[in-house]
Amino acid sequence: MQVNDDVCFSSSFPYLSHFDITVKRLGNYQRIGARRFFFSPPNAGSIVHSEFDGIVLDYSRQQATVDTVDKLYNLAEAVHLKEKIHCMFNGERINSTENRSVLHVALRAARNAVINSDGKNVVPDVWNVLDKIKEFSEKVRNGSWVGATGKPLTNVIAIGIGGSFLGPLFVHNALQTDSEASKYAEGRQLRFLANVDPIDVARNTAGLSPETTLVVVVSKTFTTAETMLNACTLRAWISKELGPSAVAKHMVAVSTNLMLVEKFGIDPNNAFAFWDWVGGRYSVCSAVGVLPLSLQYGFSVVEKFLKGASSIDQHFSSASFEKNIPVLLGLLSVWNVSFLGYPARAILPYSQALEKFAPHIQQVSMESNGKGVSIDGVPLPFETGEIDFGEPGTNGQHSFYQLIHQGRVIPCDFIGVVKSQQPVYLEGEVVNNHDELMSNFFAQPDALAYGKTAEQLQNENVQQHLIPHKTFSGNRPSLSILLSSLDAYKIGQLLAIYEHRVAVQGFIWGINSFDQWGVELGKSLATQVRKQLNASRTKGEPVEGFNFSTTTILTRYLEESSDVLANPQTLLPRI
Ligand code: F6P
């Protein structure tokens, strides 16, 4: 595909203004048709249904009609969505504020694929690291790499935060109960230390001995304050028990910044690289996820996960809009946010194994699309991004679904699985346990869509004064994604679907979905506070240079914790 450079790096204004016009046009349409669903007579199914490689998407319960989707396809054409997807796969530096390509798709490409960044095929580098991970993880798993006292390293603590944590945690949780993956994890533990809160250190080291523990420090930049302090803390934990020389056997790293890894004291031979064209929140398929997961489950399981993600990459880059699951999802999300004005989205997996999926997508989506300006810096005349949250069904049903059914309108993603990872059938019960769960998965979208009228309640002889309380308005949008199973391959597919959906939304909105400047201000203010805490604690300096509120509360904090340095129990050796 020949693509003009302007398209790769655009907002750009012509597209934005076109978008604006289209918004108005669709806005009129919205007044005519917003409160109608896709009709769902049995023979209309194919229009609102897409299927690919064991995944079914049903979007018949969106607040839209077939016409809406046609208009959204037109919008996609107008903003050159196809070309923008091509720019991403082609290694153009579409993350223009950081001058970087966006090539997480290369992390799961086949060994013989060619994906260029700056004219260089990056796939061989990707596979070099994958091969190194395979070799290292096999050594640790089969006991040929042992700890300083000769004991096998059966426990892994992965230190990292944000994208260096949430994705791997989601995949680990999802694999934990998969019958195939869990076989390979017998006798092993994988834990994640993210929060700089020392409670997280205590929880993650509880019951573990440094003798049998391998610490993987995961940080793209190797400068993130939380991760570096946690890494220093666990280095001290290891050396207190085993001596400083043990660190070489018990600590490895994943980073793009190998110089800082070495400076920290980790042998660069025990560092696993990735590249600046991998965004933190898109890094689960790099060594960030592949190393800890291979240590826990073996490389072959993780390779299946990568293959699943790759299957969606191919589908995303080649399927027509009408059949393209990430494109359809992205367009419908834009419709819900920008046209219908719904600011939130609930991600509701009917699988306990997907317990950490919503928190991961929360970062992927909100850090990517929570922006206020277009890619070329022009303030946006519309809101982008959505507030993502979610819990596994049915737990969510007993928590926040009340609001979704009778309070605010929140578009919902229902995610279900055909075959349970852990089937149970209690003799004499009406249905097996997974069917019980899935009864809810099928029922909830209809409850939201069709509701319950006052008339129906009257026919049921409900007391008059209760009728308003028991009425359900219906017409609440949702979509359903049904996965044939939940193995490593399917988990990879699910991840890639959501990653690409978020990119589609960003491409349509004309923003840069791959930078994250919004996290910087808080970090630099924390640096000022850190300096103040040090000066006050060590030199008794008064709090200065902050506004009245911060000065007052900070002073109070210092006064009430003045004994903190005096407690020798909290001291770990510094090396
Ligand atoms: O919170 C901002 C952020 O930069 C995320 O984008 C990133 O995933 C996280 O911090 C961790 O960064 P690093 O991997 O460099 O430690």
Residues whose N, C-alpha, C, O or C-beta is under 5 A from the ligand:
A	BS01	F6P	I161 G162 G163 S164 V218 S219 K220 T221 F222 T224 T227 G280 R281 Q516 V519
